[in-house]
Amino acid sequence: IGKATYWCSSCRKYLNPPADLAAPEAGKTAACPSCEKSLERRVEKMSKSIGNLVTADSMCQTYGADTARTYVLFVGPPDNDGEWRDEGVSGVYRFLNRVWRLVALHVEGFDPDWRNHVGEGGEEYKTVRRKVHQTAQKVTRDIERFAFNTGISAMMELVNVLTPFAERIGQK
């Protein structure tokens, strides 16, 4: 996984937001604080010498280990390079919190005999059940292919379907 950094060809050094400079606004180029020339944005593998490390300790303190692990798997296939993006980490954090809320708010109403009642719920129940089965099948195949990113994406889609469904069912 690489992280964005900035290279000053005039000063011949790397600069990293937020330590060395403020990240430029979207669509604008950053300027070197020393020579004021435009900086080249690069995505480099994380390295102490470049100074673009994201430590596991800082991630775990801010977001927790589950978020850090899930984000690393979500960035892309293990054999491809990916860019570390703080916005992506916070997005995974929000996703895991949605999963937590979905379970925590509805665990009390879980019916262990749900299979016996699926036919009673109508088309919406069948659609949700179908989506659950499709997701389980996709995630299983993706794990076998080491394509964890697409498996996580499928689970995100499932949570998007389950959340409004669970809220409607909880209101009945």
C-alpha angles and dihedrals in degrees: 000000000000131000128213116258136163127240124206108204091191096053091029095225142111121247122197130198129260097015101048103021143356114268109254122248116262112284094014130102124237122240125219110251090217104047101009093228120139116274125225113233112225135176106220130177109264110272138164091223091056091041097227099120125140106200122218089227093058092046093049092048092050103036108005132251095277091059093048092049094045092049093051089052092043096052092077146289114325092245094054128075116244134188119244108231122182089209089058092052092052089048091055089047090054090048093052090048090052089053090049092050092046091055097037094050096046107031091094092058096046111128112208088203093056091129090066092055103043093098090054094059099065131221096328091059091050092049092051093045090050090051091051091052093046091050093049090050093047094047091049091052092044092052090052089052093043087240094138093156094064091044091054089047090054090052090051089054090049092052088051088057097040098049099065090037092053091047092053092046091048090055093056 
